[in-house]
């Protein structure tokens, strides 16, 4: 059961590139700046291409907010924290 301010994110990446690492770091910083509780699942599409196909991921890195609903997607390195927080509707703890 997901609580009000608990978020579940899935980040689709392609290998351990600097762009992938930046996206992970930027997401963690944005969540920690808001105090939001979150769980992050990282899916490397080089290792699990079927997962990207099933989720209809067309570009990487792509972040998917799975919970709470509605599901939202953000593409890119997630460097603009203000846009990221607004697009994903992350509420401060």
PyMOL Python script that loads the backbone (N, CA, C, O; Angstrom):
from pymol import cmd

cmd.read_pdbstr("""\
ATOM      1  N   UNK A   1       0.850  -1.182   0.000  1.00  0.00           N
ATOM      2  CA  UNK A   1       0.000   0.000   0.000  1.00  0.00           C
ATOM      3  C   UNK A   1       0.885   1.231   0.000  1.00  0.00           C
ATOM      4  O   UNK A   1       1.823   1.324   0.792  1.00  0.00           O
ATOM      5  N   UNK A   2       0.593   2.181  -0.887  1.00  0.00           N
ATOM      6  CA  UNK A   2       1.382   3.395  -1.005  1.00  0.00           C
ATOM      7  C   UNK A   2       0.743   4.501  -0.186  1.00  0.00           C
ATOM      8  O   UNK A   2      -0.458   4.745  -0.296  1.00  0.00           O
ATOM      9  N   UNK A   3       1.531   5.162   0.626  1.00  0.00           N
ATOM     10  CA  UNK A   3       1.026   6.269   1.427  1.00  0.00           C
ATOM     11  C   UNK A   3       0.997   7.539   0.601  1.00  0.00           C
ATOM     12  O   UNK A   3       1.539   7.585  -0.503  1.00  0.00           O
ATOM     13  N   UNK A   4       0.364   8.569   1.140  1.00  0.00           N
ATOM     14  CA  UNK A   4       0.110   9.808   0.404  1.00  0.00           C
ATOM     15  C   UNK A   4       1.354  10.371  -0.284  1.00  0.00           C
ATOM     16  O   UNK A   4       1.302  10.666  -1.478  1.00  0.00           O
ATOM     17  N   UNK A   5       2.459  10.527   0.425  1.00  0.00           N
ATOM     18  CA  UNK A   5       3.640  11.163  -0.150  1.00  0.00           C
ATOM     19  C   UNK A   5       4.748  10.166  -0.465  1.00  0.00           C
ATOM     20  O   UNK A   5       5.920  10.542  -0.504  1.00  0.00           O
ATOM     21  N   UNK A   6       4.401   8.913  -0.688  1.00  0.00           N
ATOM     22  CA  UNK A   6       5.381   7.927  -1.126  1.00  0.00           C
ATOM     23  C   UNK A   6       5.254   7.768  -2.630  1.00  0.00           C
ATOM     24  O   UNK A   6       4.157   7.586  -3.158  1.00  0.00           O
ATOM     25  N   UNK A   7       6.380   7.837  -3.308  1.00  0.00           N
ATOM     26  CA  UNK A   7       6.389   7.780  -4.763  1.00  0.00           C
ATOM     27  C   UNK A   7       7.149   6.552  -5.219  1.00  0.00           C
ATOM     28  O   UNK A   7       8.141   6.150  -4.611  1.00  0.00           O
ATOM     29  N   UNK A   8       6.666   5.967  -6.295  1.00  0.00           N
ATOM     30  CA  UNK A   8       7.373   4.861  -6.928  1.00  0.00           C
ATOM     31  C   UNK A   8       7.755   5.314  -8.329  1.00  0.00           C
ATOM     32  O   UNK A   8       6.892   5.633  -9.146  1.00  0.00           O
ATOM     33  N   UNK A   9       9.059   5.338  -8.598  1.00  0.00           N
ATOM     34  CA  UNK A   9       9.580   5.760  -9.887  1.00  0.00           C
ATOM     35  C   UNK A   9      10.305   4.596 -10.545  1.00  0.00           C
ATOM     36  O   UNK A   9      10.962   3.799  -9.875  1.00  0.00           O
ATOM     37  N   UNK A  10      10.178   4.506 -11.869  1.00  0.00           N
ATOM     38  CA  UNK A  10      10.987   3.580 -12.658  1.00  0.00           C
ATOM     39  C   UNK A  10      11.770   4.427 -13.646  1.00  0.00           C
ATOM     40  O   UNK A  10      11.193   5.195 -14.415  1.00  0.00           O
ATOM     41  N   UNK A  11      13.083   4.281 -13.621  1.00  0.00           N
ATOM     42  CA  UNK A  11      13.957   5.018 -14.525  1.00  0.00           C
ATOM     43  C   UNK A  11      14.548   4.041 -15.530  1.00  0.00           C
ATOM     44  O   UNK A  11      15.239   3.091 -15.162  1.00  0.00           O
ATOM     45  N   UNK A  12      14.262   4.290 -16.808  1.00  0.00           N
ATOM     46  CA  UNK A  12      14.785   3.461 -17.890  1.00  0.00           C
ATOM     47  C   UNK A  12      16.048   4.115 -18.428  1.00  0.00           C
ATOM     48  O   UNK A  12      16.033   5.274 -18.842  1.00  0.00           O
ATOM     49  N   UNK A  13      17.152   3.351 -18.417  1.00  0.00           N
ATOM     50  CA  UNK A  13      18.447   3.836 -18.887  1.00  0.00           C
ATOM     51  C   UNK A  13      19.020   2.831 -19.876  1.00  0.00           C
ATOM     52  O   UNK A  13      18.493   1.729 -20.028  1.00  0.00           O
ATOM     53  N   UNK A  14      20.100   3.215 -20.546  1.00  0.00           N
ATOM     54  CA  UNK A  14      20.803   2.298 -21.446  1.00  0.00           C
ATOM     55  C   UNK A  14      22.265   2.267 -21.026  1.00  0.00           C
ATOM     56  O   UNK A  14      23.075   3.057 -21.512  1.00  0.00           O
ATOM     57  N   UNK A  15      22.596   1.362 -20.132  1.00  0.00           N
ATOM     58  CA  UNK A  15      23.965   1.234 -19.662  1.00  0.00           C
ATOM     59  C   UNK A  15      24.313   2.250 -18.587  1.00  0.00           C
ATOM     60  O   UNK A  15      23.521   3.132 -18.253  1.00  0.00           O
ATOM     61  N   UNK A  16      25.502   2.102 -18.064  1.00  0.00           N
ATOM     62  CA  UNK A  16      25.977   2.984 -16.999  1.00  0.00           C
ATOM     63  C   UNK A  16      26.737   4.173 -17.582  1.00  0.00           C
ATOM     64  O   UNK A  16      27.928   4.345 -17.323  1.00  0.00           O
ATOM     65  N   UNK A  17      26.047   4.980 -18.362  1.00  0.00           N
ATOM     66  CA  UNK A  17      26.660   6.137 -18.992  1.00  0.00           C
ATOM     67  C   UNK A  17      26.611   7.334 -18.047  1.00  0.00           C
ATOM     68  O   UNK A  17      25.913   7.301 -17.033  1.00  0.00           O
ATOM     69  N   UNK A  18      27.342   8.374 -18.377  1.00  0.00           N
ATOM     70  CA  UNK A  18      27.301   9.585 -17.558  1.00  0.00           C
ATOM     71  C   UNK A  18      25.901  10.200 -17.590  1.00  0.00           C
ATOM     72  O   UNK A  18      25.445  10.748 -16.587  1.00  0.00           O
ATOM     73  N   UNK A  19      25.224  10.115 -18.721  1.00  0.00           N
ATOM     74  CA  UNK A  19      23.855  10.645 -18.821  1.00  0.00           C
ATOM     75  C   UNK A  19      22.904   9.873 -17.901  1.00  0.00           C
ATOM     76  O   UNK A  19      22.049  10.472 -17.249  1.00  0.00           O
ATOM     77  N   UNK A  20      23.052   8.564 -17.848  1.00  0.00           N
ATOM     78  CA  UNK A  20      22.228   7.743 -16.968  1.00  0.00           C
ATOM     79  C   UNK A  20      22.499   8.073 -15.505  1.00  0.00           C
ATOM     80  O   UNK A  20      21.570   8.228 -14.713  1.00  0.00           O
ATOM     81  N   UNK A  21      23.765   8.178 -15.155  1.00  0.00           N
ATOM     82  CA  UNK A  21      24.141   8.489 -13.783  1.00  0.00           C
ATOM     83  C   UNK A  21      23.653   9.876 -13.369  1.00  0.00           C
ATOM     84  O   UNK A  21      23.249  10.080 -12.224  1.00  0.00           O
ATOM     85  N   UNK A  22      23.691  10.831 -14.306  1.00  0.00           N
ATOM     86  CA  UNK A  22      23.188  12.183 -14.047  1.00  0.00           C
ATOM     87  C   UNK A  22      21.692  12.162 -13.769  1.00  0.00           C
ATOM     88  O   UNK A  22      21.213  12.847 -12.865  1.00  0.00           O
ATOM     89  N   UNK A  23      20.964  11.384 -14.538  1.00  0.00           N
ATOM     90  CA  UNK A  23      19.514  11.286 -14.349  1.00  0.00           C
ATOM     91  C   UNK A  23      19.184  10.732 -12.962  1.00  0.00           C
ATOM     92  O   UNK A  23      18.301  11.256 -12.282  1.00  0.00           O
ATOM     93  N   UNK A  24      19.876   9.689 -12.542  1.00  0.00           N
ATOM     94  CA  UNK A  24      19.664   9.104 -11.211  1.00  0.00           C
ATOM     95  C   UNK A  24      19.972  10.141 -10.141  1.00  0.00           C
ATOM     96  O   UNK A  24      19.176  10.343  -9.224  1.00  0.00           O
ATOM     97  N   UNK A  25      21.107  10.790 -10.249  1.00  0.00           N
ATOM     98  CA  UNK A  25      21.522  11.799  -9.271  1.00  0.00           C
ATOM     99  C   UNK A  25      20.532  12.961  -9.216  1.00  0.00           C
ATOM    100  O   UNK A  25      20.165  13.416  -8.133  1.00  0.00           O
ATOM    101  N   UNK A  26      20.105  13.437 -10.373  1.00  0.00           N
ATOM    102  CA  UNK A  26      19.170  14.568 -10.418  1.00  0.00           C
ATOM    103  C   UNK A  26      17.830  14.217  -9.789  1.00  0.00           C
ATOM    104  O   UNK A  26      17.247  15.035  -9.077  1.00  0.00           O
ATOM    105  N   UNK A  27      17.332  13.002 -10.046  1.00  0.00           N
ATOM    106  CA  UNK A  27      16.072  12.592  -9.441  1.00  0.00           C
ATOM    107  C   UNK A  27      16.207  12.512  -7.925  1.00  0.00           C
ATOM    108  O   UNK A  27      15.342  13.000  -7.197  1.00  0.00           O
ATOM    109  N   UNK A  28      17.273  11.907  -7.454  1.00  0.00           N
ATOM    110  CA  UNK A  28      17.477  11.794  -6.000  1.00  0.00           C
ATOM    111  C   UNK A  28      17.563  13.165  -5.348  1.00  0.00           C
ATOM    112  O   UNK A  28      16.980  13.383  -4.286  1.00  0.00           O
ATOM    113  N   UNK A  29      18.283  14.090  -5.971  1.00  0.00           N
ATOM    114  CA  UNK A  29      18.381  15.447  -5.427  1.00  0.00           C
ATOM    115  C   UNK A  29      17.028  16.126  -5.375  1.00  0.00           C
ATOM    116  O   UNK A  29      16.688  16.749  -4.369  1.00  0.00           O
ATOM    117  N   UNK A  30      16.256  16.017  -6.432  1.00  0.00           N
ATOM    118  CA  UNK A  30      14.935  16.656  -6.478  1.00  0.00           C
ATOM    119  C   UNK A  30      14.027  16.103  -5.383  1.00  0.00           C
ATOM    120  O   UNK A  30      13.347  16.867  -4.699  1.00  0.00           O
ATOM    121  N   UNK A  31      14.013  14.789  -5.213  1.00  0.00           N
ATOM    122  CA  UNK A  31      13.168  14.176  -4.180  1.00  0.00           C
ATOM    123  C   UNK A  31      13.639  14.561  -2.785  1.00  0.00           C
ATOM    124  O   UNK A  31      12.827  14.862  -1.911  1.00  0.00           O
ATOM    125  N   UNK A  32      14.937  14.551  -2.580  1.00  0.00           N
ATOM    126  CA  UNK A  32      15.463  14.895  -1.265  1.00  0.00           C
ATOM    127  C   UNK A  32      15.240  16.363  -0.939  1.00  0.00           C
ATOM    128  O   UNK A  32      15.027  16.706   0.224  1.00  0.00           O
ATOM    129  N   UNK A  33      15.283  17.235  -1.936  1.00  0.00           N
ATOM    130  CA  UNK A  33      15.016  18.663  -1.710  1.00  0.00           C
ATOM    131  C   UNK A  33      13.577  18.902  -1.274  1.00  0.00           C
ATOM    132  O   UNK A  33      13.313  19.849  -0.534  1.00  0.00           O
ATOM    133  N   UNK A  34      12.641  18.069  -1.715  1.00  0.00           N
ATOM    134  CA  UNK A  34      11.245  18.217  -1.322  1.00  0.00           C
ATOM    135  C   UNK A  34      10.932  17.409  -0.065  1.00  0.00           C
ATOM    136  O   UNK A  34       9.888  17.605   0.558  1.00  0.00           O
ATOM    137  N   UNK A  35      11.828  16.508   0.305  1.00  0.00           N
ATOM    138  CA  UNK A  35      11.585  15.643   1.452  1.00  0.00           C
ATOM    139  C   UNK A  35      10.641  14.492   1.134  1.00  0.00           C
ATOM    140  O   UNK A  35      10.157  13.812   2.039  1.00  0.00           O
ATOM    141  N   UNK A  36      10.379  14.274  -0.155  1.00  0.00           N
ATOM    142  CA  UNK A  36       9.446  13.217  -0.560  1.00  0.00           C
ATOM    143  C   UNK A  36      10.056  11.837  -0.330  1.00  0.00           C
ATOM    144  O   UNK A  36      11.233  11.610  -0.609  1.00  0.00           O
ATOM    145  N   UNK A  37       9.237  10.924   0.181  1.00  0.00           N
ATOM    146  CA  UNK A  37       9.656   9.532   0.325  1.00  0.00           C
ATOM    147  C   UNK A  37       9.447   8.844  -1.017  1.00  0.00           C
ATOM    148  O   UNK A  37       8.395   8.990  -1.639  1.00  0.00           O
ATOM    149  N   UNK A  38      10.450   8.093  -1.461  1.00  0.00           N
ATOM    150  CA  UNK A  38      10.345   7.487  -2.782  1.00  0.00           C
ATOM    151  C   UNK A  38      11.109   6.181  -2.857  1.00  0.00           C
ATOM    152  O   UNK A  38      12.025   5.921  -2.077  1.00  0.00           O
ATOM    153  N   UNK A  39      10.703   5.367  -3.820  1.00  0.00           N
ATOM    154  CA  UNK A  39      11.420   4.154  -4.177  1.00  0.00           C
ATOM    155  C   UNK A  39      11.773   4.284  -5.648  1.00  0.00           C
ATOM    156  O   UNK A  39      10.930   4.661  -6.462  1.00  0.00           O
ATOM    157  N   UNK A  40      12.998   3.977  -5.988  1.00  0.00           N
ATOM    158  CA  UNK A  40      13.466   4.091  -7.360  1.00  0.00           C
ATOM    159  C   UNK A  40      13.876   2.727  -7.883  1.00  0.00           C
ATOM    160  O   UNK A  40      14.729   2.055  -7.303  1.00  0.00           O
ATOM    161  N   UNK A  41      13.257   2.324  -8.988  1.00  0.00           N
ATOM    162  CA  UNK A  41      13.610   1.092  -9.684  1.00  0.00           C
ATOM    163  C   UNK A  41      14.314   1.514 -10.970  1.00  0.00           C
ATOM    164  O   UNK A  41      13.769   2.292 -11.753  1.00  0.00           O
ATOM    165  N   UNK A  42      15.516   1.004 -11.185  1.00  0.00           N
ATOM    166  CA  UNK A  42      16.274   1.341 -12.388  1.00  0.00           C
ATOM    167  C   UNK A  42      16.258   0.137 -13.323  1.00  0.00           C
ATOM    168  O   UNK A  42      16.616  -0.975 -12.935  1.00  0.00           O
ATOM    169  N   UNK A  43      15.836   0.380 -14.564  1.00  0.00           N
ATOM    170  CA  UNK A  43      15.775  -0.678 -15.570  1.00  0.00           C
ATOM    171  C   UNK A  43      16.757  -0.328 -16.681  1.00  0.00           C
ATOM    172  O   UNK A  43      16.599   0.679 -17.371  1.00  0.00           O
ATOM    173  N   UNK A  44      17.762  -1.165 -16.842  1.00  0.00           N
ATOM    174  CA  UNK A  44      18.728  -0.994 -17.918  1.00  0.00           C
ATOM    175  C   UNK A  44      18.192  -1.733 -19.139  1.00  0.00           C
ATOM    176  O   UNK A  44      18.124  -2.962 -19.151  1.00  0.00           O
ATOM    177  N   UNK A  45      17.812  -0.975 -20.164  1.00  0.00           N
ATOM    178  CA  UNK A  45      17.180  -1.601 -21.327  1.00  0.00           C
ATOM    179  C   UNK A  45      18.156  -2.432 -22.163  1.00  0.00           C
ATOM    180  O   UNK A  45      17.729  -3.210 -23.016  1.00  0.00           O
ATOM    181  N   UNK A  46      19.448  -2.275 -21.929  1.00  0.00           N
ATOM    182  CA  UNK A  46      20.410  -3.147 -22.604  1.00  0.00           C
ATOM    183  C   UNK A  46      20.342  -4.552 -22.029  1.00  0.00           C
ATOM    184  O   UNK A  46      20.597  -5.532 -22.728  1.00  0.00           O
ATOM    185  N   UNK A  47      19.994  -4.644 -20.738  1.00  0.00           N
ATOM    186  CA  UNK A  47      19.869  -5.938 -20.075  1.00  0.00           C
ATOM    187  C   UNK A  47      18.453  -6.482 -20.153  1.00  0.00           C
ATOM    188  O   UNK A  47      18.249  -7.696 -20.156  1.00  0.00           O
ATOM    189  N   UNK A  48      17.464  -5.580 -20.217  1.00  0.00           N
ATOM    190  CA  UNK A  48      16.054  -5.997 -20.216  1.00  0.00           C
ATOM    191  C   UNK A  48      15.265  -5.246 -21.288  1.00  0.00           C
ATOM    192  O   UNK A  48      14.382  -4.456 -20.954  1.00  0.00           O
ATOM    193  N   UNK A  49      15.564  -5.475 -22.567  1.00  0.00           N
ATOM    194  CA  UNK A  49      14.866  -4.748 -23.636  1.00  0.00           C
ATOM    195  C   UNK A  49      13.359  -4.987 -23.644  1.00  0.00           C
ATOM    196  O   UNK A  49      12.594  -4.123 -24.073  1.00  0.00           O
ATOM    197  N   UNK A  50      12.932  -6.158 -23.173  1.00  0.00           N
ATOM    198  CA  UNK A  50      11.498  -6.452 -23.137  1.00  0.00           C
ATOM    199  C   UNK A  50      10.758  -5.526 -22.184  1.00  0.00           C
ATOM    200  O   UNK A  50       9.591  -5.209 -22.413  1.00  0.00           O
ATOM    201  N   UNK A  51      11.420  -5.087 -21.118  1.00  0.00           N
ATOM    202  CA  UNK A  51      10.789  -4.175 -20.156  1.00  0.00           C
ATOM    203  C   UNK A  51      10.511  -2.822 -20.801  1.00  0.00           C
ATOM    204  O   UNK A  51       9.457  -2.228 -20.573  1.00  0.00           O
ATOM    205  N   UNK A  52      11.440  -2.343 -21.595  1.00  0.00           N
ATOM    206  CA  UNK A  52      11.244  -1.073 -22.293  1.00  0.00           C
ATOM    207  C   UNK A  52      10.140  -1.197 -23.333  1.00  0.00           C
ATOM    208  O   UNK A  52       9.329  -0.286 -23.498  1.00  0.00           O
ATOM    209  N   UNK A  53      10.113  -2.313 -24.025  1.00  0.00           N
ATOM    210  CA  UNK A  53       9.072  -2.532 -25.031  1.00  0.00           C
ATOM    211  C   UNK A  53       7.698  -2.594 -24.381  1.00  0.00           C
ATOM    212  O   UNK A  53       6.741  -2.001 -24.879  1.00  0.00           O
ATOM    213  N   UNK A  54       7.606  -3.302 -23.283  1.00  0.00           N
ATOM    214  CA  UNK A  54       6.335  -3.448 -22.576  1.00  0.00           C
ATOM    215  C   UNK A  54       5.839  -2.095 -22.050  1.00  0.00           C
ATOM    216  O   UNK A  54       4.638  -1.825 -22.071  1.00  0.00           O
ATOM    217  N   UNK A  55       6.764  -1.243 -21.576  1.00  0.00           N
ATOM    218  CA  UNK A  55       6.398   0.067 -21.034  1.00  0.00           C
ATOM    219  C   UNK A  55       6.287   1.136 -22.121  1.00  0.00           C
ATOM    220  O   UNK A  55       5.989   2.295 -21.833  1.00  0.00           O
ATOM    221  N   UNK A  56       6.528   0.741 -23.364  1.00  0.00           N
ATOM    222  CA  UNK A  56       6.468   1.660 -24.511  1.00  0.00           C
ATOM    223  C   UNK A  56       7.432   2.842 -24.347  1.00  0.00           C
ATOM    224  O   UNK A  56       7.064   3.999 -24.549  1.00  0.00           O
ATOM    225  N   UNK A  57       8.668   2.517 -23.978  1.00  0.00           N
ATOM    226  CA  UNK A  57       9.714   3.519 -23.813  1.00  0.00           C
ATOM    227  C   UNK A  57      10.386   3.727 -25.167  1.00  0.00           C
ATOM    228  O   UNK A  57      10.915   2.786 -25.757  1.00  0.00           O
ATOM    229  N   UNK A  58      10.361   4.964 -25.651  1.00  0.00           N
ATOM    230  CA  UNK A  58      10.907   5.276 -26.970  1.00  0.00           C
ATOM    231  C   UNK A  58      12.217   6.050 -26.909  1.00  0.00           C
ATOM    232  O   UNK A  58      12.960   6.076 -27.890  1.00  0.00           O
ATOM    233  N   UNK A  59      12.515   6.680 -25.774  1.00  0.00           N
ATOM    234  CA  UNK A  59      13.742   7.466 -25.610  1.00  0.00           C
ATOM    235  C   UNK A  59      14.283   7.211 -24.210  1.00  0.00           C
ATOM    236  O   UNK A  59      13.546   6.849 -23.293  1.00  0.00           O
ATOM    237  N   UNK A  60      15.582   7.408 -24.073  1.00  0.00           N
ATOM    238  CA  UNK A  60      16.185   7.204 -22.758  1.00  0.00           C
ATOM    239  C   UNK A  60      17.115   8.372 -22.437  1.00  0.00           C
ATOM    240  O   UNK A  60      17.635   8.995 -23.363  1.00  0.00           O
ATOM    241  N   UNK A  61      17.339   8.687 -21.184  1.00  0.00           N
ATOM    242  CA  UNK A  61      16.621   8.110 -20.053  1.00  0.00           C
ATOM    243  C   UNK A  61      15.176   8.604 -19.995  1.00  0.00           C
ATOM    244  O   UNK A  61      14.882   9.746 -20.350  1.00  0.00           O
ATOM    245  N   UNK A  62      14.289   7.730 -19.545  1.00  0.00           N
ATOM    246  CA  UNK A  62      12.889   8.077 -19.311  1.00  0.00           C
ATOM    247  C   UNK A  62      12.540   7.688 -17.888  1.00  0.00           C
ATOM    248  O   UNK A  62      12.802   6.570 -17.444  1.00  0.00           O
ATOM    249  N   UNK A  63      11.940   8.643 -17.180  1.00  0.00           N
ATOM    250  CA  UNK A  63      11.482   8.414 -15.818  1.00  0.00           C
ATOM    251  C   UNK A  63       9.972   8.268 -15.849  1.00  0.00           C
ATOM    252  O   UNK A  63       9.274   9.078 -16.459  1.00  0.00           O
ATOM    253  N   UNK A  64       9.469   7.229 -15.186  1.00  0.00           N
ATOM    254  CA  UNK A  64       8.036   7.013 -15.090  1.00  0.00           C
ATOM    255  C   UNK A  64       7.644   7.063 -13.620  1.00  0.00           C
ATOM    256  O   UNK A  64       8.176   6.313 -12.800  1.00  0.00           O
ATOM    257  N   UNK A  65       6.704   7.957 -13.292  1.00  0.00           N
ATOM    258  CA  UNK A  65       6.124   7.964 -11.945  1.00  0.00           C
ATOM    259  C   UNK A  65       4.986   6.962 -11.975  1.00  0.00           C
ATOM    260  O   UNK A  65       3.954   7.204 -12.600  1.00  0.00           O
ATOM    261  N   UNK A  66       5.175   5.836 -11.299  1.00  0.00           N
ATOM    262  CA  UNK A  66       4.197   4.754 -11.286  1.00  0.00           C
ATOM    263  C   UNK A  66       3.102   4.999 -10.242  1.00  0.00           C
ATOM    264  O   UNK A  66       1.937   4.661 -10.449  1.00  0.00           O
ATOM    265  N   UNK A  67       3.501   5.586  -9.132  1.00  0.00           N
ATOM    266  CA  UNK A  67       2.586   5.780  -8.016  1.00  0.00           C
ATOM    267  C   UNK A  67       3.010   7.011  -7.242  1.00  0.00           C
ATOM    268  O   UNK A  67       4.208   7.251  -7.094  1.00  0.00           O
ATOM    269  N   UNK A  68       2.068   7.804  -6.741  1.00  0.00           N
ATOM    270  CA  UNK A  68       0.630   7.687  -6.883  1.00  0.00           C
ATOM    271  C   UNK A  68       0.184   8.066  -8.296  1.00  0.00           C
ATOM    272  O   UNK A  68       0.904   8.740  -9.033  1.00  0.00           O
ATOM    273  N   UNK A  69      -1.004   7.621  -8.651  1.00  0.00           N
ATOM    274  CA  UNK A  69      -1.568   7.930  -9.960  1.00  0.00           C
ATOM    275  C   UNK A  69      -1.859   9.416 -10.079  1.00  0.00           C
ATOM    276  O   UNK A  69      -2.083  10.052  -9.050  1.00  0.00           O
ATOM    277  N   UNK A  70      -1.869   9.993 -11.228  1.00  0.00           N
ATOM    278  CA  UNK A  70      -1.738   9.377 -12.533  1.00  0.00           C
ATOM    279  C   UNK A  70      -0.278   9.086 -12.873  1.00  0.00           C
ATOM    280  O   UNK A  70       0.636   9.728 -12.356  1.00  0.00           O
ATOM    281  N   UNK A  71      -0.080   8.101 -13.755  1.00  0.00           N
ATOM    282  CA  UNK A  71       1.258   7.789 -14.249  1.00  0.00           C
ATOM    283  C   UNK A  71       1.729   8.964 -15.098  1.00  0.00           C
ATOM    284  O   UNK A  71       0.979   9.496 -15.917  1.00  0.00           O
ATOM    285  N   UNK A  72       2.989   9.361 -14.888  1.00  0.00           N
ATOM    286  CA  UNK A  72       3.572  10.454 -15.675  1.00  0.00           C
ATOM    287  C   UNK A  72       4.963  10.045 -16.124  1.00  0.00           C
ATOM    288  O   UNK A  72       5.643   9.267 -15.455  1.00  0.00           O
ATOM    289  N   UNK A  73       5.388  10.591 -17.292  1.00  0.00           N
ATOM    290  CA  UNK A  73       6.709  10.280 -17.843  1.00  0.00           C
ATOM    291  C   UNK A  73       7.464  11.570 -18.110  1.00  0.00           C
ATOM    292  O   UNK A  73       6.894  12.571 -18.545  1.00  0.00           O
ATOM    293  N   UNK A  74       8.774  11.520 -17.836  1.00  0.00           N
ATOM    294  CA  UNK A  74       9.677  12.629 -18.131  1.00  0.00           C
ATOM    295  C   UNK A  74      10.894  12.038 -18.829  1.00  0.00           C
ATOM    296  O   UNK A  74      11.476  11.056 -18.368  1.00  0.00           O
ATOM    297  N   UNK A  75      11.268  12.649 -19.945  1.00  0.00           N
ATOM    298  CA  UNK A  75      12.415  12.172 -20.730  1.00  0.00           C
ATOM    299  C   UNK A  75      13.569  13.151 -20.563  1.00  0.00           C
ATOM    300  O   UNK A  75      13.364  14.365 -20.566  1.00  0.00           O
ATOM    301  N   UNK A  76      14.780  12.626 -20.416  1.00  0.00           N
ATOM    302  CA  UNK A  76      15.963  13.469 -20.341  1.00  0.00           C
ATOM    303  C   UNK A  76      16.769  13.202 -19.088  1.00  0.00           C
ATOM    304  O   UNK A  76      16.522  12.232 -18.372  1.00  0.00           O
ATOM    305  N   UNK A  77      17.741  14.072 -18.826  1.00  0.00           N
ATOM    306  CA  UNK A  77      18.643  13.851 -17.690  1.00  0.00           C
ATOM    307  C   UNK A  77      18.094  14.384 -16.368  1.00  0.00           C
ATOM    308  O   UNK A  77      18.760  14.294 -15.337  1.00  0.00           O
ATOM    309  N   UNK A  78      16.879  14.940 -16.395  1.00  0.00           N
ATOM    310  CA  UNK A  78      16.166  15.379 -15.195  1.00  0.00           C
ATOM    311  C   UNK A  78      16.886  16.509 -14.469  1.00  0.00           C
ATOM    312  O   UNK A  78      16.766  16.638 -13.251  1.00  0.00           O
ATOM    313  N   UNK A  79      17.632  17.327 -15.207  1.00  0.00           N
ATOM    314  CA  UNK A  79      18.459  18.356 -14.577  1.00  0.00           C
ATOM    315  C   UNK A  79      17.675  19.577 -14.110  1.00  0.00           C
ATOM    316  O   UNK A  79      18.141  20.289 -13.220  1.00  0.00           O
ATOM    317  N   UNK A  80      16.502  19.844 -14.680  1.00  0.00           N
ATOM    318  CA  UNK A  80      15.708  20.991 -14.245  1.00  0.00           C
ATOM    319  C   UNK A  80      14.755  20.515 -13.147  1.00  0.00           C
ATOM    320  O   UNK A  80      13.676  19.993 -13.429  1.00  0.00           O
ATOM    321  N   UNK A  81      15.175  20.703 -11.887  1.00  0.00           N
ATOM    322  CA  UNK A  81      14.418  20.176 -10.756  1.00  0.00           C
ATOM    323  C   UNK A  81      13.022  20.782 -10.667  1.00  0.00           C
ATOM    324  O   UNK A  81      12.068  20.082 -10.327  1.00  0.00           O
ATOM    325  N   UNK A  82      12.891  22.059 -10.963  1.00  0.00           N
ATOM    326  CA  UNK A  82      11.576  22.706 -10.869  1.00  0.00           C
ATOM    327  C   UNK A  82      10.589  22.070 -11.852  1.00  0.00           C
ATOM    328  O   UNK A  82       9.453  21.763 -11.489  1.00  0.00           O
ATOM    329  N   UNK A  83      11.026  21.877 -13.082  1.00  0.00           N
ATOM    330  CA  UNK A  83      10.169  21.240 -14.089  1.00  0.00           C
ATOM    331  C   UNK A  83       9.879  19.796 -13.682  1.00  0.00           C
ATOM    332  O   UNK A  83       8.744  19.335 -13.803  1.00  0.00           O
ATOM    333  N   UNK A  84      10.881  19.093 -13.209  1.00  0.00           N
ATOM    334  CA  UNK A  84      10.720  17.699 -12.790  1.00  0.00           C
ATOM    335  C   UNK A  84       9.674  17.584 -11.684  1.00  0.00           C
ATOM    336  O   UNK A  84       8.780  16.743 -11.772  1.00  0.00           O
ATOM    337  N   UNK A  85       9.770  18.398 -10.667  1.00  0.00           N
ATOM    338  CA  UNK A  85       8.833  18.363  -9.541  1.00  0.00           C
ATOM    339  C   UNK A  85       7.420  18.695 -10.009  1.00  0.00           C
ATOM    340  O   UNK A  85       6.456  18.060  -9.581  1.00  0.00           O
ATOM    341  N   UNK A  86       7.296  19.690 -10.888  1.00  0.00           N
ATOM    342  CA  UNK A  86       5.974  20.053 -11.408  1.00  0.00           C
ATOM    343  C   UNK A  86       5.394  18.974 -12.304  1.00  0.00           C
ATOM    344  O   UNK A  86       4.224  18.616 -12.164  1.00  0.00           O
ATOM    345  N   UNK A  87       6.200  18.448 -13.227  1.00  0.00           N
ATOM    346  CA  UNK A  87       5.715  17.423 -14.163  1.00  0.00           C
ATOM    347  C   UNK A  87       5.285  16.151 -13.436  1.00  0.00           C
ATOM    348  O   UNK A  87       4.306  15.512 -13.821  1.00  0.00           O
ATOM    349  N   UNK A  88       6.019  15.787 -12.384  1.00  0.00           N
ATOM    350  CA  UNK A  88       5.711  14.571 -11.659  1.00  0.00           C
ATOM    351  C   UNK A  88       4.750  14.810 -10.509  1.00  0.00           C
ATOM    352  O   UNK A  88       4.318  13.865  -9.848  1.00  0.00           O
ATOM    353  N   UNK A  89       4.413  16.070 -10.270  1.00  0.00           N
ATOM    354  CA  UNK A  89       3.499  16.445  -9.187  1.00  0.00           C
ATOM    355  C   UNK A  89       3.989  15.914  -7.839  1.00  0.00           C
ATOM    356  O   UNK A  89       3.240  15.289  -7.088  1.00  0.00           O
ATOM    357  N   UNK A  90       5.278  16.182  -7.550  1.00  0.00           N
ATOM    358  CA  UNK A  90       5.877  15.758  -6.283  1.00  0.00           C
ATOM    359  C   UNK A  90       5.539  16.807  -5.230  1.00  0.00           C
ATOM    360  O   UNK A  90       5.850  17.988  -5.385  1.00  0.00           O
ATOM    361  N   UNK A  91       4.900  16.354  -4.163  1.00  0.00           N
ATOM    362  CA  UNK A  91       4.497  17.235  -3.069  1.00  0.00           C
ATOM    363  C   UNK A  91       5.521  17.147  -1.947  1.00  0.00           C
ATOM    364  O   UNK A  91       6.021  16.063  -1.648  1.00  0.00           O
ATOM    365  N   UNK A  92       5.841  18.285  -1.320  1.00  0.00           N
ATOM    366  CA  UNK A  92       6.762  18.252  -0.180  1.00  0.00           C
ATOM    367  C   UNK A  92       6.199  17.383   0.938  1.00  0.00           C
ATOM    368  O   UNK A  92       4.986  17.296   1.132  1.00  0.00           O
ATOM    369  N   UNK A  93       7.105  16.747   1.665  1.00  0.00           N
ATOM    370  CA  UNK A  93       6.684  15.875   2.770  1.00  0.00           C
ATOM    371  C   UNK A  93       6.061  16.698   3.893  1.00  0.00           C
ATOM    372  O   UNK A  93       5.645  16.141   4.909  1.00  0.00           O
TER     373      UNK A  93
END
""", "prot")
cmd.dss("prot")
cmd.show_as("cartoon", "prot")
cmd.util.cbc("prot")
cmd.orient("prot")
